[in-house]
């Protein structure tokens, strides 16, 4: 059967309305014939939206094909058409008849049919034919269904072929494809709010047009303005075009934003009272069509249009003296530009007041000061503040070879705590900056970079250091984007999202404490910054350096199997200081001997000695709040969160019960909600209660707390750090109490004692990484002691002293731990020997969540019988934020077939539960 095809494209366009990016901001537009082949994924386009014209980002492109069949009503063609439709869009195919009525209307109105459709025949959910035309592909909304009241409009113009570099867009596409999420989901965690709206069309004067300049020179008039005006009368320009040209001539640097031009044209009075040189004084000008006006001038080669990021406008100073002082320098700068750019007087100078756009950008970067003189600041790297020792130099020379090649190579530095890995990072960054390239420096907790930031600033005082993390304001994130796009040598210092900083001249990525689980995102698309960093370095041909005293089992296994020079070891501390001695205290024996205190006798005596010596102590308790739970001593009722299946935690600072999963808060009951007994009690130990106990038992010491409650407050970490490093406080002992935050990156010379209150906490969680995380936490905490001149001591308090994980940590024996853990992983087919994929279903109805989890399991077992499937089962924390959660796991040799499996699940199972796919999860809780 012969067929004719008429093809077009549908673009899904994300329009930025200065709010959170979501499906509600995605709209379908037809790519007009004139733009076919030019519109690409990643293009910034102008689209009609209501009565206005918006900017949008093209997320995807799909073909829109109408097939003309000689015998469209034949049984064979109908079957073929139905099959194509159902296979392409199974969700839309199964929608109600109401949606297909909307499809009929779409076909009536769609210009791409290239035919007038006067009659609709045989359209239903099973048959999509229209008078001989079959729709192979129709626009689908971002949620998967037909868009109601659909009327396609065409993309107006391409504003920018790609607002990202090709390499950066390749990274975003790879992330979307690898984690099986749409591009919009990826962009939500990447784009700063308002980015698309921050682009603007700027109009540049092609100054002066060649024919004007030559004519003015020929005239050799003494009055250049008269010469220009006289010639302008003969220009092939309309009155409004002449005004636009003059506006640009009168601007500071020969260019203005299109928005500004539009505003100026609308503000010009069109009465005959106004005289404009070169314009008929007695003619009343009608309102201009600015879009056509600009296109006409572009066609006549008078102007050109460019798409640029808006510059941040500075607020007008209120202080008159300041305003005057600034206006002088601005005026001088403007005059200089006018002399250089515009030697000819303004065409409309006598009619339009002088104006220019204020576009001044304030300094936001760290590590350098704004230079008021306008002179360039030297960007030459300085010598490192700490010279490398022999072993550090040996490792750096190996890395330097890769940096000189300027091609991808990755390294893992396995160095004990305090071995000087940071100095090697700095040396590598120094080399990259010297070549004019850029560096991304990733850390697990941006809130704890106070000390690191000071070290980076002292080592690179002449370079911009841009902070990048999720707590930045919208304005700060936009400024950070601008800094990245300037292509200057700089350092991006940030948490996991900094891996997506839009650098075009990237030379090095550093992943500090690469073992930390914070590098894995806990929300869609569940990306792992370490994996993204590796892919980005591969795409760009940059170097990647990871480092840790306790590398993740997966990473260490990968590097260990290479048998090359990519695994680099530092087995000694920087100045050969001894590793701290670790003592394991059996709390069962303490209790048997009558000590009911939370402090063992050994720990109490050691703290007292530090008080006498005016040293610092760190006490780690990996649970924040005051009390773990509140219960009734008469009936046993425990206060649980209304929205989650976890007990409420009492916080003494707010005198409220908190849920650490959904942040729900409630007042502390004075009597049992179940039996009304007044015998309701708080029990358990959190950092707030530990703080109280330390103050009570050691009143001579200054007690400082650092946990998520402190770090989440503005300036909380800085205040903590100022207290710990204050010279005035060196005459007394300080005891730092905190959660795992105190084990991350803290380097204090006076810390000689670290106490871990409950070393076995986390060991017995239903998670295959539980032992690895416990070993890492204990080892990292122990590494805070004795990093400088004084010898360090560490005390692990535990009720399971015989546990081998605690023993390995006490002996600083990573290789012993690794050898034991890798055997267990191999026997149970866990990563790194298999890829782990987690299907997580969540529903407000517990029975629905369970039934759909069972339905998913049955489907996978039937359709993919060779899969190694675990579950389904309730999640260890079954309910979070009103949603009941079930999960099941796949163990796969590779991920090649995962996309097919996932698409089959989505298309064939009509699940009402929220379904998330976590590829290579770091936690199963």
C-alpha positions in Angstrom: 0.0 0.0 0.0 1.5 3.3 -1.1 1.6 6.1 1.5 2.6 9.8 1.5 4.1 11.4 4.6 4.0 15.0 5.7 6.3 15.5 8.7 6.6 18.3 11.3 8.0 18.5 14.8 6.5 19.1 18.2 8.7 20.8 20.7 8.1 20.5 24.5 9.1 24.0 25.8 9.8 24.8 29.4 8.7 28.4 30.0 10.2 30.1 33.1 7.6 32.0 35.1 10.1 32.9 37.9 9.0 30.0 40.1 9.8 26.4 40.5 10.2 24.5 37.3 7.4 21.9 37.0 5.2 20.0 34.5 2.8 23.0 34.6 5.4 25.1 32.8 5.9 22.7 29.9 3.9 23.4 26.7 3.8 21.9 23.2 4.6 24.0 20.2 4.9 23.2 16.5 8.3 23.8 14.9 7.5 25.8 11.8 9.0 24.6 8.5 11.4 27.5 8.4 13.0 26.4 11.6 13.0 22.6 11.0 16.5 21.3 11.5 17.5 24.5 13.4 15.6 24.0 16.6 17.4 21.6 18.9 17.0 20.2 22.4 18.6 23.0 24.5 17.6 25.8 22.3 16.3 29.0 23.8 13.2 30.0 21.8 10.7 32.8 21.7 7.1 31.5 21.8 3.7 33.2 21.8 2.0 32.7 25.1 -1.4 34.3 25.4 -1.1 38.0 24.4 2.6 38.0 25.2 5.9 36.6 23.9 7.8 34.3 26.3 11.2 32.7 26.4 11.4 29.0 26.7 13.9 26.1 26.8 13.3 23.1 24.4 13.2 19.9 26.4 12.4 17.5 23.7 11.5 17.1 20.0 9.1 14.5 18.5 8.0 13.9 15.0 4.4 14.7 14.0 3.6 12.6 11.0 0.4 12.3 9.0 0.2 9.2 6.8 -2.1 9.3 3.7 -3.2 5.9 2.8 -5.0 4.8 -0.4 -7.2 2.5 1.6 -7.2 4.0 5.1 -10.4 2.1 6.0 -8.9 -1.3 5.3 -8.7 -3.7 8.1 -4.9 -4.1 7.7 -4.2 -0.4 7.9 -6.4 0.1 11.0 -4.6 -2.7 12.8 -1.2 -1.3 11.9 -2.3 2.2 12.9 -3.7 1.1 16.2 -0.5 -0.9 17.0 1.7 2.1 16.2 -0.4 4.4 18.3 -0.7 2.0 21.3 3.0 1.2 21.3 4.0 4.9 21.1 1.7 6.3 23.7 0.1 3.5 25.8 -1.0 5.9 28.5 -2.8 8.2 26.2 -4.2 5.3 24.2 -6.0 4.1 27.3 -7.5 7.4 28.2 -11.2 7.9 28.2 -13.4 8.7 25.2 -13.4 12.3 26.4 -9.7 12.7 25.6 -10.2 11.4 22.1 -12.9 13.9 21.5 -10.1 16.4 22.2 -7.9 14.6 19.7 -10.7 15.1 17.1 -10.6 18.8 17.7 -6.8 18.8 17.4 -7.0 17.1 14.0 -9.6 19.7 12.9 -7.4 22.6 13.8 -4.0 21.3 13.1 -2.5 23.0 10.0 0.0 20.2 9.5 -2.7 17.9 8.0 -2.3 20.0 4.8 -5.9 19.3 4.1 -9.3 20.6 5.2 -10.9 18.0 7.4 -14.6 18.5 7.2 -15.7 15.2 8.6 -14.4 13.0 11.3 -14.8 9.3 10.8 -14.3 6.3 13.0 -12.2 7.9 15.7 -12.2 6.0 19.0 -9.8 4.6 21.5 -9.2 1.8 19.1 -9.2 3.6 15.8 -7.5 6.8 14.9 -8.3 7.6 11.3 -9.5 10.8 9.8 -10.8 10.8 6.2 -7.9 8.8 5.1 -5.3 10.3 7.5 -3.9 8.4 10.4 -2.2 10.2 13.2 0.9 8.4 14.2 2.0 10.8 16.9 0.1 13.5 18.6 1.2 16.0 21.2 1.1 14.6 24.8 1.3 16.8 27.9 4.2 16.4 30.3 2.1 14.2 32.6 1.4 11.7 29.7 -2.1 12.5 28.7 -3.6 14.5 25.9 -3.6 18.1 26.6 -7.2 19.5 27.1 -8.5 22.2 24.8 -5.3 21.8 22.8 -4.5 24.4 20.1 -0.9 24.3 18.9 1.0 27.5 18.2 4.2 27.8 16.4 7.6 28.6 17.8 8.2 32.3 16.9 12.0 32.3 16.6 15.2 30.8 17.9 16.8 33.2 20.4 19.8 31.1 21.1 20.8 27.8 19.5 21.8 26.4 22.8 22.0 28.3 26.1 24.4 25.7 27.4 27.6 24.4 25.7 27.2 21.2 23.7 29.3 19.4 26.3 27.2 20.7 29.2 24.0 19.7 27.4 25.5 16.3 26.7 26.0 15.9 30.4 22.4 16.8 31.2 21.1 14.4 28.6 23.4 11.6 29.9 22.2 12.2 33.4 18.6 12.1 32.3 19.1 8.9 30.3 21.2 7.1 32.9 18.8 7.8 35.7 15.8 7.2 33.5 14.2 10.6 34.2 13.1 13.3 31.8 15.2 16.3 31.1 12.9 18.6 33.1 13.4 16.6 36.3 17.2 17.0 35.8 16.9 20.7 35.2 14.9 21.2 38.4 18.0 20.5 40.4 20.3 22.4 38.0 18.7 25.6 36.7 18.5 28.6 39.1 15.0 29.9 39.3 14.5 32.7 36.8 17.4 31.6 34.5 15.4 31.6 31.3 13.7 34.9 32.2 17.2 36.4 32.9 18.1 36.1 29.2 17.3 39.1 27.2 17.5 40.2 23.5 20.0 43.0 23.2 20.1 45.2 20.1 23.6 46.2 18.8 24.1 49.1 16.4 26.3 48.1 13.5 28.1 51.3 14.1 28.3 53.3 11.9 26.8 51.7 8.9 29.4 51.8 6.2 27.4 53.8 3.7 26.6 56.5 6.4 30.2 56.8 7.6 31.5 57.2 4.0 28.9 59.8 3.1 29.7 61.8 6.2 33.4 61.8 5.4 32.7 62.9 1.9 30.6 65.8 3.1 33.5 67.2 5.2 31.1 69.4 6.9 32.3 71.4 9.9 29.2 70.5 11.8 29.1 66.7 11.8 25.6 66.6 13.2 24.2 68.6 10.3 26.0 66.3 7.9 24.5 63.2 9.6 21.0 64.7 9.8 21.1 65.8 6.2 22.2 62.3 5.1 19.6 60.7 7.4 16.8 62.3 5.5 17.8 60.3 2.4 18.1 57.0 4.3 15.8 54.2 3.3 14.5 54.1 6.9 11.0 54.7 8.3 10.5 57.4 10.9 10.5 54.8 13.7 13.6 53.1 12.3 15.4 56.3 12.4 14.4 56.8 16.1 15.7 53.3 17.0 19.0 53.9 15.3 19.3 57.2 17.2 18.4 55.5 20.5 21.3 53.1 20.0 23.7 55.9 19.0 22.8 57.7 22.2 23.3 54.7 24.4 26.4 54.1 26.5 28.0 51.5 24.3 25.9 51.2 21.2 23.5 48.6 22.5 20.3 48.4 24.4 17.9 45.6 25.5 14.9 45.1 23.3 12.7 45.6 26.4 14.3 49.0 27.0 13.9 50.0 23.3 10.2 49.0 23.5 9.7 51.1 26.6 11.4 54.1 25.1 9.4 54.0 21.9 6.2 53.7 23.8 7.2 56.7 25.9 7.8 59.0 23.0 4.8 61.3 22.5 3.6 61.2 18.9 2.1 64.7 18.7 3.3 67.2 16.1 4.8 69.3 18.9 7.8 67.0 19.0 10.5 67.6 16.4 12.8 64.8 15.5 15.7 65.5 13.1 15.1 63.4 10.0 11.4 62.9 10.9 8.4 64.8 9.4 7.6 67.3 12.1 3.9 67.5 11.1 3.3 63.8 11.0 1.7 62.0 13.9 3.5 58.7 14.4 1.4 55.6 15.0 2.3 53.0 17.6 5.2 51.0 16.3 5.3 47.2 15.8 8.6 46.8 17.5 9.2 43.2 16.4 8.8 44.0 12.7 10.8 47.2 13.3 13.8 45.3 14.6 13.6 42.6 11.9 13.5 45.3 9.2 16.6 47.1 10.6 18.4 43.7 10.9 17.6 43.1 7.2 19.0 46.5 6.3 22.2 45.7 8.2 21.8 48.6 10.6 21.6 46.5 13.8 22.1 43.0 15.0 20.3 41.1 17.8 22.1 39.0 20.4 20.8 36.9 23.4 22.7 37.6 26.6 22.2 37.1 30.3 20.9 40.2 32.0 23.4 42.1 34.1 22.4 42.6 37.8 21.1 46.1 38.2 22.4 47.9 41.3 20.0 49.7 43.5 20.1 53.5 43.4 22.1 54.8 46.3 20.2 56.9 48.8 23.2 58.8 50.1 23.7 61.9 48.0 27.4 62.0 48.5 27.8 58.5 47.4 25.6 59.0 44.4 27.6 62.1 43.3 30.9 60.3 43.7 29.7 57.4 41.7 28.1 59.5 39.0 31.4 61.2 38.3 33.2 58.0 37.6 30.1 56.7 35.6 30.0 59.9 33.6 33.7 59.8 32.8 33.4 56.1 31.8 30.4 57.0 29.6 32.2 59.8 28.0 35.2 57.6 27.2 32.9 55.1 25.6 31.1 57.8 23.6 34.5 59.0 22.3 35.5 55.5 21.3 32.2 54.3 19.8 30.3 57.3 18.7 32.2 60.2 17.2 28.9 61.4 15.6 26.4 63.5 17.5 23.0 62.0 18.4 20.3 62.1 15.7 17.6 62.8 18.4 19.7 64.6 21.0 17.5 67.6 20.9 14.3 65.7 21.3 15.0 62.8 23.7 16.6 63.2 27.1 20.0 61.5 27.5 19.6 58.1 29.1 21.4 54.9 29.6 20.7 51.5 31.3 22.3 51.1 34.7 24.1 47.8 34.6 26.5 47.5 37.4 27.3 44.2 39.0 28.3 43.9 42.7 31.1 41.7 43.7 29.7 38.4 45.2 32.7 36.2 45.0 34.9 35.1 47.8 38.6 35.3 47.9 39.1 38.6 46.2 38.0 42.2 46.7 36.3 44.4 44.1 39.0 46.7 42.7 37.6 50.2 42.7 40.4 51.5 40.4 39.3 49.4 37.5 42.8 48.0 37.2 43.0 44.3 36.5 43.8 42.0 39.5 46.6 39.6 38.9 45.5 36.0 38.5 48.9 34.4 38.9 48.7 31.5 41.4 50.8 32.0 44.5 53.1 29.4 46.2 51.1 27.1 48.5 51.0 28.0 52.2 52.2 24.6 53.1 55.0 23.0 51.0 54.5 19.4 50.1 56.5 16.7 51.8 58.3 14.0 49.9 55.3 11.5 49.7 52.9 14.3 48.8 55.3 15.5 46.0 55.5 11.9 44.7 51.7 11.7 44.4 51.3 15.2 42.9 53.9 14.4 40.2 51.8 11.4 39.2 48.7 13.7 39.0 50.7 16.4 37.2 51.4 14.1 34.3 47.7 13.8 33.6 47.2 17.5 34.0 49.8 18.2 31.3 48.1 15.8 28.9 44.9 17.7 29.4 42.9 14.5 28.9 40.6 12.6 31.2 42.2 10.6 34.0 40.9 9.9 37.5 42.7 9.2 40.7 41.8 8.0 44.2 44.0 9.3 47.1 43.6 6.9 50.0 45.3 8.7 52.8 44.9 8.3 56.6 43.2 11.2 58.5 45.6 14.1 58.7 47.9 12.9 55.9 47.7 16.1 53.9 45.3 15.2 51.0 44.1 18.8 50.9 47.5 20.1 50.1 47.7 17.8 47.1 44.3 19.1 46.0 45.6 22.6 46.2 48.7 21.8 44.3 46.7 20.3 41.4 44.2 23.2 41.5 47.2 25.6 41.3 48.5 24.0 38.2 45.0 24.1 36.5 44.4 27.7 37.4 47.9 28.6 36.1 46.7 27.4 32.7 43.7 29.7 32.8 41.2 26.8 33.5 38.6 26.2 36.1 38.2 23.9 39.1 35.2 22.3 40.8 35.9 21.4 44.5 33.2 19.2 45.9 32.7 18.7 49.7 30.0 16.6 51.4 28.6 19.4 53.7 28.8 23.0 52.5 27.8 24.2 56.0 31.0 22.8 57.4 33.4 24.5 54.9 34.2 27.4 57.2 37.7 26.2 57.8 38.2 24.9 54.3 37.0 28.2 52.8 39.6 30.1 54.8 42.3 27.7 53.6 41.2 28.0 50.0 41.2 31.8 50.2 44.7 31.9 51.8 46.1 29.7 49.0 44.3 31.4 46.1 43.9 35.0 47.2 43.9 36.3 43.6 41.2 34.0 42.3 37.5 34.1 42.5 36.0 31.4 44.8 32.4 30.9 44.1 30.2 29.1 46.7 27.6 26.8 45.2 25.0 24.9 47.2 21.3 24.5 47.6 20.9 27.1 50.3 21.9 30.0 48.1 19.2 32.6 47.4 17.8 32.8 43.8 19.9 36.0 43.3 23.1 34.4 44.6 22.6 31.4 42.3 22.1 33.6 39.3 25.2 35.5 40.1 27.1 32.2 40.5 25.9 31.2 37.0 27.2 34.5 35.6 30.6 34.0 37.1 30.8 30.6 35.6 30.0 31.8 32.1 32.7 34.4 32.1 35.3 31.7 31.4 37.8 33.2 33.9 40.0 30.9 36.0 38.1 30.3 39.2 37.2 27.7 41.9 33.7 26.5 42.5 33.4 25.3 46.1 30.2 23.5 46.9 28.2 20.5 47.8 26.9 17.9 45.3 24.9 20.2 43.1 28.1 22.1 42.3 29.0 19.3 39.9 26.5 20.9 37.5 28.1 24.4 37.6 28.1 25.6 33.9 31.8 25.9 33.4 33.1 26.0 29.9 36.8 25.7 30.6 36.9 23.0 33.2 40.2 21.5 34.0 39.8 19.6 37.3 37.2 18.2 39.6 38.1 17.4 43.2 35.9 15.2 45.4 36.8 15.6 49.0 35.7 12.8 51.4 34.4 10.8 48.5 33.0 8.1 50.8 30.3 10.4 52.1 26.7 9.4 51.4 25.7 13.1 51.0 27.0 13.0 47.4 23.9 10.8 46.5 20.7 12.9 46.0 17.7 11.8 48.0 15.2 13.0 45.5 14.6 12.5 41.8 16.6 11.9 39.7 18.5 10.3 42.6 21.9 11.2 41.0 25.2 10.5 42.5 27.6 13.5 42.2 30.6 11.2 42.1 29.3 9.4 39.0 28.3 12.7 37.4 31.7 14.1 38.1 33.4 11.2 36.4 31.2 11.5 33.3 31.7 15.2 33.1 35.5 14.9 33.4 35.4 12.3 30.6 33.3 14.6 28.3 35.5 17.6 29.0 38.9 15.8 29.1 39.5 17.0 32.6 41.2 15.4 35.6 39.3 13.9 38.5 40.8 13.5 42.0 38.9 11.8 44.8 40.2 11.4 48.3 39.3 9.8 51.6 40.7 8.0 54.6 37.8 5.6 54.3 37.0 5.3 50.6 33.7 3.7 49.6 33.9 0.0 49.0 32.7 0.5 45.5 35.3 3.1 44.6 38.2 1.3 46.2 37.3 -1.9 44.5 37.2 -0.1 41.1 40.6 1.5 41.5 42.2 -1.6 43.1 41.4 -3.8 40.1 43.0 -1.4 37.6 46.6 -2.2 38.7 47.9 1.1 37.4 49.0 4.4 39.1 45.5 5.7 39.7 45.3 4.5 43.3 47.6 6.7 45.4 48.3 6.0 49.1 49.3 8.2 52.0 50.0 5.9 55.0 51.5 8.5 57.3 50.2 11.8 58.8 51.6 15.0 57.3 54.4 15.5 59.8 54.6 11.9 60.8 52.5 12.4 63.9 51.3 9.2 65.5 47.8 8.0 64.8 45.6 8.4 68.0 45.4 5.5 70.4 41.9 4.1 70.6 40.4 2.4 73.7 37.2 0.3 73.5 35.2 0.6 76.7 32.6 -2.2 77.4 29.5 -0.3 78.8 28.0 -3.6 79.9 30.9 -3.9 82.4 30.4 -0.3 83.5 26.8 -1.0 84.3 27.6 -4.2 86.1 30.1 -2.3 88.2 27.4 0.2 89.2 28.2 3.0 86.8 24.8 4.1 85.4 26.1 7.4 84.0 26.3 8.0 80.2 30.1 8.6 80.8 32.3 5.6 81.3 34.9 6.0 84.1 37.6 6.0 81.5 36.0 8.8 79.4 35.2 10.8 82.5 38.8 10.7 83.7 40.1 11.6 80.2 37.8 14.6 80.0 38.9 15.8 83.4 42.5 15.6 82.3 41.8 17.7 79.2 40.1 20.3 81.4 43.3 20.5 83.5 45.4 20.9 80.4 43.0 23.4 78.8 42.6 21.2 75.7 39.6 20.6 73.4 37.4 17.5 73.4 34.9 16.1 70.8 32.0 14.0 71.9 30.1 12.2 69.1 26.5 11.1 69.5 24.8 10.5 66.2 21.3 11.5 67.2 20.1 15.1 67.6 17.4 16.4 69.9 17.0 15.8 73.6 15.2 12.5 74.0 14.7 9.6 71.5 11.0 9.1 72.3 8.3 9.9 74.8 6.2 7.1 76.3 3.7 6.4 79.1 4.9 4.3 82.0 1.4 3.0 82.8 0.1 1.8 79.4 3.2 1.8 77.3 1.8 4.3 74.7 4.6 6.0 72.7 4.1 9.3 70.9 4.6 8.7 67.1 4.5 11.2 64.3 1.0 11.6 62.8 2.5 11.5 59.3 5.4 9.0 59.6 5.9 5.6 61.3 8.6 7.0 63.6 8.6 8.2 67.2 8.6 11.9 67.9 11.9 13.3 69.2 11.8 15.8 72.0 13.8 19.0 71.5 14.5 20.9 74.7 15.4 24.2 72.9 11.9 24.5 71.4 10.1 22.4 74.1 8.4 20.6 71.2 8.3 17.2 69.7 9.9 17.0 66.3 9.7 14.5 63.5 13.1 14.3 61.8 11.6 13.0 58.5 8.7 15.3 57.7 9.5 18.1 60.1 6.1 17.9 61.8 6.1 19.5 65.3 3.7 19.2 68.2 3.6 20.2 71.9 4.9 17.8 74.5 1.8 16.2 76.2 1.5 16.5 79.9 -0.6 13.4 80.2 -0.9 10.2 78.2 -3.1 10.7 75.1 -4.2 7.1 75.5 -5.0 6.5 79.2 -4.7 10.1 80.6 -1.9 9.0 83.0 0.4 11.8 84.1 3.3 9.3 84.2 4.5 10.2 80.7 8.3 10.3 80.4 11.0 11.3 78.0 13.7 8.7 77.5 16.7 8.1 75.3 19.7 10.3 74.6 20.2 13.1 72.0 22.8 15.8 71.5 20.8 18.4 73.4 20.5 16.1 76.5 24.2 15.2 76.1 25.0 18.9 76.2 23.1 19.3 79.4 24.9 16.3 81.0 28.3 17.6 80.0 27.6 21.0 81.5 26.3 19.3 84.7 29.3 17.0 85.1 32.0 19.3 83.8 31.0 22.9 84.8 34.6 24.2 84.4 34.5 23.6 80.6 32.9 25.6 77.9 30.4 23.3 76.1 29.5 23.9 72.4 27.0 21.9 70.4 27.0 21.3 66.6 24.2 19.4 64.9 21.7 19.9 62.2 19.7 22.2 64.4 22.7 24.5 64.7 24.0 24.2 61.1 20.6 25.0 59.6 20.4 28.4 61.3 21.9 31.4 59.6 25.5 31.9 60.8 25.3 28.9 63.2 28.3 27.1 62.0 30.4 30.3 61.7 29.6 31.2 65.3 30.5 27.7 66.4 33.8 27.9 64.5 34.6 31.3 65.9 34.1 30.0 69.4 36.4 27.0 68.8 39.2 29.1 67.2 39.0 32.2 69.4 42.3 33.2 71.0 40.5 34.5 74.0 39.1 31.0 74.8 42.4 29.2 74.8 42.7 29.5 78.5 39.9 27.0 79.2 38.8 23.6 78.0 36.2 23.4 75.3 34.0 20.4 74.7 32.3 20.1 71.3 29.2 17.9 71.4 27.6 16.9 68.1 26.3 14.4 65.6 28.3 13.1 62.6 28.9 16.7 61.6 31.8 16.9 64.1 33.5 14.0 62.3 33.6 15.8 58.9 36.7 17.8 58.1 37.3 19.5 61.5 41.0 20.2 62.1 41.7 21.8 65.4 45.2 21.8 67.0 43.9 21.6 70.5 41.7 18.5 70.1 43.4 15.7 72.0 40.4 13.6 73.0 37.5 12.2 71.0 34.7 10.2 72.7 32.1 8.2 70.8 29.1 7.7 73.1 27.4 4.8 71.3 29.8 3.2 68.8 27.4 0.4 67.7 24.7 2.8 66.6 23.8 2.1 63.0 25.5 -1.2 62.9 22.3 -3.3 62.9 20.1 -1.3 60.5 18.5 -3.3 57.7 20.8 -1.8 55.1 23.7 -3.5 53.2 25.9 -0.4 53.8 25.3 -0.3 57.6 28.7 -1.8 58.5 30.6 0.4 55.9 28.9 3.6 57.2 29.7 2.7 60.8 33.3 2.0 60.1 33.7 5.2 58.2 32.0 7.3 60.9 34.1 5.8 63.7 37.4 6.1 61.7 36.7 9.7 60.7 35.7 10.7 64.2 38.9 9.1 65.6 40.9 11.1 63.0 40.0 14.4 64.6 42.3 13.8 67.6 46.0 14.5 67.8 46.4 16.0 64.3 49.1 18.5 65.4 51.7 18.6 68.2 49.9 16.8 71.0 49.2 13.1 71.0 45.5 12.1 70.6 43.3 9.7 72.4 40.0 8.1 71.3 37.4 6.3 73.4 34.7 4.1 71.8 31.9 3.4 74.3 29.9 0.3 73.2 27.7 -2.5 74.3 29.2 -4.8 71.6 32.9 -4.5 72.0 33.5 -7.8 70.2 32.1 -6.5 66.9 34.8 -6.7 64.3 33.8 -3.4 62.7 34.5 -1.5 65.9 37.8 -3.4 66.2 38.8 -2.4 62.6 38.0 1.2 63.3 39.9 1.2 66.6 43.0 -0.1 64.8 42.6 2.3 61.9 42.6 -0.8 59.7 40.9 0.1 56.5 42.4 -2.8 54.6 41.2 -5.3 57.2 37.7 -3.9 57.0 37.7 -3.8 53.2 38.9 -7.5 52.9 36.1 -8.6 55.3 33.4 -6.4 53.6 34.2 -7.3 50.1 33.8 -11.0 50.8 30.4 -10.4 52.3 29.4 -8.3 49.3 30.5 -11.0 46.9 28.7 -13.8 48.7 25.4 -11.8 48.7 25.7 -10.3 45.2 25.7 -6.7 46.4 27.6 -3.8 44.9 30.3 -3.6 43.5 29.6 -7.2 42.2 26.0 -6.4 41.0 24.2 -3.2 40.1 21.4 -2.6 42.6 18.2 -0.9 41.5 15.4 0.0 43.9 11.7 0.4 43.0 10.0 2.5 45.6 6.2 2.8 45.7 4.4 5.3 47.9 0.7 5.7 48.4 -1.6 7.4 51.0 -3.5 4.1 51.3 -1.4 1.4 53.0 -3.4 -1.5 51.3 -3.0 0.1 47.9 0.7 0.5 48.3 1.0 -3.1 49.3 -1.2 -4.5 46.5 0.6 -2.5 43.8 4.0 -3.5 45.1 2.8 -7.2 44.8 1.4 -6.4 41.4 4.8 -5.0 40.3 6.6 -7.9 41.7 4.4 -10.4 39.9 4.7 -8.5 36.6 8.5 -8.5 36.8 8.7 -12.2 37.6 6.4 -13.1 34.8 7.8 -10.9 32.0 11.5 -11.0 33.1 11.9 -14.4 34.8 15.7 -14.2 34.8 15.8 -11.1 37.0 17.3 -11.4 40.5 14.5 -9.9 42.4 14.2 -9.2 46.1 10.9 -8.3 47.8 8.5 -6.6 47.8 8.5 -5.6 51.4 7.6 -2.5 53.5 10.5 0.0 53.7 12.2 -0.1 57.1 10.5 3.3 57.7 7.2 2.3 56.3 5.4 5.7 56.4 6.9 9.1 55.7 4.9 12.3 55.2 1.5 10.5 55.0 2.7 8.1 52.3 3.1 4.3 52.9 6.2 3.0 51.3 7.0 -0.4 49.8 10.1 -1.3 47.9 11.7 -4.1 45.9 15.2 -4.5 44.6 16.8 -5.8 41.4 20.3 -7.1 41.2 21.7 -6.8 37.7 25.1 -7.4 36.0 24.6 -4.3 33.9 22.0 -1.7 33.3 21.5 -2.3 29.6 18.0 -3.8 29.9 16.8 -1.5 32.7 15.3 1.1 30.4 13.2 -1.5 28.6 12.1 -3.0 32.0 11.1 0.4 33.4 9.3 1.5 30.2 7.3 -1.7 30.3 6.4 -1.2 33.9 5.2 2.4 33.2 3.3 1.5 30.1 1.6 -1.8 31.1 0.9 -1.3 34.8 -1.5 1.4 35.6 -0.1 2.1 39.0 -1.7 4.8 41.1 1.2 4.8 43.6 4.0 7.2 43.2 6.8 5.2 41.7 10.5 6.2 42.0 13.4 4.4 40.5 16.7 4.7 42.5 19.7 3.4 40.5 22.5 2.3 42.8 21.0 3.5 46.0 23.2 4.4 49.0 20.5 3.6 51.6 17.6 1.3 51.7 15.8 3.0 54.6 
